[in-house]
Amino acid sequence: MTRKTFTLFDPALAVPAVADAFRKLNPAVQWRNPVMFVVYVGSILTTILWLQALGGKGEAPAGFILTITIWLWFTVLFANFAEALAEGRSKAQAASLRGLKKETWAKKLLEPKYGAKWNLVPATDLRKGDVIVIQAQETIPADGEVIEGVASVDESAITGESAPVIRESGGDFSAVTGGTRVLSDWIVVRVTVNPGETFVDRMIAMVENAKRQKTPNEIALTILLVALTIVFLGVVVTLLPFSMFSAELANEVAGAGTPISITVLIALLVCLIPTTIAGLLSAIGVAGMSRMMQANVIATSGRAVEAAGDVDVLLMDKTGTITLGNRQASTFLPADGVTEAELADAAQLASLADETPEGRSIVVLAKQRFQLRERDIHALDAHFVHFSAHTRMSGVDMAGRQVRKGAADAIKKHVETLGGKFPASVSGKVDEVARRGSTPLVVADGTRVMGVIELKDIVKGGIKERFAELRKMGIKTVMVTGDNRITAAAIAAEAGVDDFLPEATPEAKLALIREYQSEGRLVAMTGDGTNDAPALAQADVAVAMNTGTQAAKEAGNMVDLDSNPTKLIEVVETGKQMLMTRGSLTTFSIANDIAKYFAIIPAAFVSTYPQLAALNVMGLASPASAILSAVIFNALIIVFLIPLALKGVKYRPLGAATLLRQNLALYGLGGVIVPFIGIKLIDLALVAIGLA
Amino acid sequence: MSNHAWLLLGLFLIVLLLTVKPLGTYIANVMEGRFRLAGKIENPLYRLCGIRPDDEMGWLKYAFAILLFNALGALVVYALQRLQADLPINPQAFANVSPDSAFNTAISFATNTNWQGYGGEVTMSYLTQMLGLAVQNFLSAATGIAVVIALIRGFARNTARSIGNAWVDLCRITLYVLLPLAIICAVVLTSQGVIQNFDAYKEVRTLEVTSFETPKLDEAGQPLKDEQGAVITEPAQTQSQTLAMGPVASQEAIKMLGTNGGGFMNANSAHPYENPTPLSNFIQMLSIFLIPAALCFTFGRLVGDTRQGWAVLAAMSLMFVTLAYAAMHFEQQANPLLTQLGVDPSAGNMEGKETRFGIAESGLFATITTLASCGAVNAMHDSFTPLGGLVPLLDMQLGEVVFGGVGTGLYGMLVFAIMAVFIAGLMIGRTPEYLGKKIEAFEMKMVSIAILVTPLLVLVGTAIAVMLADGRAGVANPGAHGFSEILYAFTSAANNNGSAFAGLSANTPFYNVMLGVAMWFGRFGVIVPVLAIAGSLAAKKRIAVGAGTLPTHGPLFVTLLIGTVLLVGLLNYVPALALGPVIEHLVLWAGQ
C-alpha cells in the first residue's frame, strides 16, 4: 500500500490552506479556541481604535495603531493557517485511502429468492434490507446475512485463513463480510448495513472529520491555557487603573505622566497569553493522527493514540510478531538403533502430503541432509492421513507401513495402541528439544519409534534491539504463546522479552491483562484472531491486524493496515510525540513571556516614569518599535513553529529524566533566550526600513 | 551581606532542618491515629459532640465541614468584639469594636490572615484577645493542616471514596500538635521576658518631658489633611507613658506556630513585651517555619516515599535562602539621599528597625514572616529600601508556598507541583502523573482555580482601590510608594499573610470590607479546589512507577518546581511591581 506523501508547504495544500485561514475568521469557528478568540476580539478592538484615530480622536498615532492591528490579525490568520494546513494533509490522506476501496457491483434481486430477476447496481447504492445474489467467483459487495443457498467463501482478505469456509443460511455460519469472495455455488444475501457504515468507511470518516474530539490531555492542557489567559487578562485589565493612578502620582511629583494606551494594553495581552501553543494545538492533534495514517495505522480515536504514549506493558503474540510465522525443521534426532537417514526417510514420507509450512520444512531438511528427493505420491500407492485435532498426528499408510508423525504424547498413545513400546531415550530427547525452545515431533513407523524431529522457532532479525528500545522507554514486553513453559522460556530469552505467558488461552490472556491493570499499568496488545477479541477489548490500547477477524477489529481501537505487529512501537512513539510536542510548545510559549515583558513594560510606562527606560535591556529603538517588535515576533513564531507542530518533537527512547532535561533545555531555556534575540532583530529591521 | 547575617541564616537553617524529621514523624503518627494516648482524650469529646470518628467524608462533605467550622469561628469572633464592652475581663473598659472593623478582624483571624486594621492594646479586651483571637489562632492553623492532610490522603489512597473525617483531623491537630508546642513555646518566651498577666495598663512617669507633633484627627478618627494632602499636625507634650499589659506570651506562641501573625500589641513583634531579646526573636522565627517544614516530611512519610517530602522541602529552602539573602542584602544598602547628607552608610537602612535586632535579624524575620503567611513583623516593611520592600511583597506574591502558612504552604506547593508535572509530563510524552496519580482535566481545572483566585483578588482589589476615592484616601505617601502600599495591602490580605506595609490607613469601612472579602476568598477559594483535587485523586488508581515515569524527587524536579513557582508569580505581578517598588528604586537611586 503506497500513499502520496507531502512536503511541508506543498503548494497543493498550502494554497487552499490560505483560503481556509480566512474562512476560519468566522467567530463561530474562533470561539472553539478560547485563547485565539481573545486575540480575535483584541484585533477587532484595535481595528475600531484605528478607525477612531483616523477620525482624529485617537489615543495614539493612527499609523502605530494600524501596524499593531495588522499584526494582530496576522496572528489570528497564522494560527488558522496552521490548523488548515494540518487538516488539508489528513484530508488528502483520507482521499487516497478511499481510492483503495474497489468499485464493486451487486446483483440486486427484485424478489428475495434465488432465480428472481436482478438488476446490476453499484455496491454503494445498496441499502440495509436489500437482497442480492452472489455467484461463484464474485465478490460479496456488502456485509450481510445468507438467507438462501450454501457456498464456499474465501475470507482470506479479512481473516488471513486461506482455507475456504462454508457459508449457509441459518445457524452460526450465515454472516458474510463485504470484500470476501464466493468460490463455488451461490448464495442469496440480505444486506445488513447501509453504505458508509462499514468498517473501512468508519475509518475514513474518522480521519476526515475536522471536528475531531479533543483528547483528554488536550482538554486538560486547554484548561491550563485558558487559566493562563484569564490571569493575563486580569493583569492587563487592572494595568489600566494602575497606570492611570501612577500617572496621577507621577504628575504630583514631576507633572509629566500619561497613562498607557488601550492599543498597547491589547498588544501586551496578546503577547502574554499563550498564543503560540494555542494557535498550534489543533494542528498538533490533526498532524498526530495523520502521522499514524502515514504509518498505515488507523486509530478509532485520538484518545487511543494518546493512550499509546502511556503504555507500560506490551503484550505480543509470539508467532508472527517475535518469531517468523512458522517453525522450521532443524535437526533429526534418531532413536537408538535407528540411523539419521532412516529417520529422515520416514519423516519425509510422513510429511509428503503435509502442506503446512512445518511439513514442507521437514521435506526440505531431508533433501538438504540426505538428498532425499520428493517421491511420486501416486507411484507409492499411498494413502495419506491428514492431521486432525482428534488424533493430532499425520502420516501415510502404504504397503503395509504405517508412518506417523505428531506430538510425543499422541505418538506414544498410537504406538502403545498398536502394542509397541515408547522408548525412554526418545522421551529424553523430546524433553531436551523442548528445553531448547523448539518443538519436538516424534516419528513412528508402525510400532517402531524412529526418533525426533526438532522444529525450531526462528526469531525475527532485529527484534531484540527493538525490545531493548522499548525497555529504555520504560515499556515492559510480554510474549504470549500457546507453547509450553520450557519452549516459551527459551524463545523469550532468545528474543529478549521481559516476561512471557506460556500455554496461553483466551482466558489466561484476559486474566493477565487484568492483573497488570490492577497493578496500575496501561496495557497494549496486538492481536488478530477472534479468540483475541476479549483480550483486545480489555487492553487499554489494542491494535488489530487488518488481516484479522472482524471480531478482533471491532474489539481493537486501532487497525494496522500492514498487519505488522511490531508497528505498535511506532504507535507508542507517535502517541508520545503528540504529547511532547504540546508540552514543549507550551513551555516555549510561557517562557517567551519573560522577554516580552522586558520589551513591552518599559515601553508602555516610560511615558509615566522615564526612569523605567533602565529596564529596556534589549536597547530597543523606541517605545513604538519595542511594542511592535514583540507583537511581530509573537505572530511570526507561530509560522516558524508550524513545521515542528506538524512533524512533532523528535522522540528518543531515553529515560524520563534525561528526556525532560533535554526538552527543558531546548524549549524552556530556548524559550527564554530566543525571543530576546528575535525581538531585537525585528527591532533592528524596523529601524532599517524606517518604520520605527 | 555581613558575616553576622550569613551566620544567622546558616544557624537558622540548620536548627530548622534538625527539627523536620522528628516533628514530621510525630505529626504523621498523630494523623494516622497511631498516637495511642489519644483515645482517652478524644473519645469523650467525640461522644459529647455526637461525632462518629470512623465515619469518613468525601471531599464535598469535608469541604462543607471546614467552611461551616470557619464561618462559625468568624461569627464568634465578630460577636465577641461587638459585645466586649459588656463582657468580663476588660480592665481597660474598651468600647465595642465598629461593625466594619469587627467584620474585618473576624474574617482575618478565621482565615489565618491576621491582618490587623486595629491597634490591639487600644481596641481589644483581654477576653476578646484570648477567647476570640487566640482561639482562632489555633483553629485556623488546624484548618490549614487538616486540608493538607486531606490532600496527602488523596495522593496516598488508592481508589478510595473518602479523604478523612474533618472533625477528627481538626481535633487531633489542635490537641496533640498545636497545644503542646504552644505551651512549650510560651514558657520559653516568658523566660526571655515576654509578659503574661491580666493587669490593667500601667501609667509611668517618664524622666523627661517629650515634645512631639501629633496628627490632627477628624471626628471619624482619620487624620486631617491640608490642601496639598499632607497630614496636619499639632504640637503636644507629655511626661507620662501608658504601658500595655496582658496575657501576651500565651498568644505570642500560637501567633508564630500557627503562622497567624496577629500581634497582641499594635507594634507586633517589634514591641519589647512581645519580642524582647535576639534569642526570643530567633525562637519566634524558628516557630514560624517549624510546622510548615515538618509537614513536608509528614507528606513524604504518608505517601510512602520520604524522598518526595525532602524534594519539596529542598525547593522551599532554596527559594527561602535566596530571598532571605536579597532582603538582608538590600537592607544593608543605605539610603543614598541620607548618605549624601553625611550619614554613615555602613549601618545600612536602619529606618523602622529595632536597634536590638538590627539589619540581619529584621531582614530575615521579614522574609520568614512574609514567606510563611505569618505576617508578624519586627520591623516596619514600609521603611525598607524599595527593593528590600519588594522582597516581602514578592514573598507573598509567590502564593505563600515557600514554607507558607501551616498546611496552606504545603498544599499550595503541591498545587504548583501538580502544575509542574503536568507540563513536564507532557514534555516526556506521557499523561502527566504525580505520586502515581494521573493528572487529568478535573485536576487541572481545580489547580487553575486555586492558582487563579489569589492573583485576581490582589490585582482586581488593588485596581478598585486606586480607582475609588475611598481607596485613595488611605494613602499616606506620594509617588510610586503610595501605589506599593495599596498593592501590599491586597497582596497581604488575599494571600492570607496579614503583614502590613504600614503607611496605609486601612481601618476604614472601605478597606475593612474590601480586604475582608479578599481574605475570605483568598483562603477558601483555594481550600475548596484543593479538597476537590484531594477527592478526585483519592478515587484514582495509583499507577506503578516505571522507567518511563518522571521522577519527582531529584534535583531536576526541584528545579522544575522552583521554576514554576517563580514563573507564575512573576508573570502575574511584574507589571504591578514595575509600577511600585521597581520605579521607587530607580527614582531613589537616580537621586530624586
Interface residues (C-beta under 8 A of the other chain):
Chain A: P216 N217 I219 A220 L221 I223 L224 V226 A227 I230 V231 F232 G234 V235 V236 V237 T238 L239 L240 P241 F242 S243 M244 F245 S246 L249 A250 E252 V253 L272 E306 A307 G309 D310 D312 R471 K472 M473 G474 I475 K476 E519 G520 R521 L522 G575 K576 Q577 M578 L579 M580 R582 G583 S584 T586 T587 I590 A591 D593 I594 Y597 I601 F605 T608 Y609 Q611 L612 A614 L615 Y651 G655 A656 A657 L659 L660 R661 N663 L664 Y667 G668
Chain B: M419 F422 I423 A424 G425 L426 M427 I428 G429 R430 T431 P432 G436 I439 E440 A441 E443 M444 K445 V447 S448 I449 I451 L452 P455 L456 L459 V460 T462 A463 I464 V466 M467 R472 P478 G479 A480 G482 F483 K541 R542 I543 A544 G546 A547 G548 T549 L550 P551 G554 L556 L560 G563 L567 L570 L571 N572 V574 P575 A576 A578 L579 V582 I583 L586 V587 A590
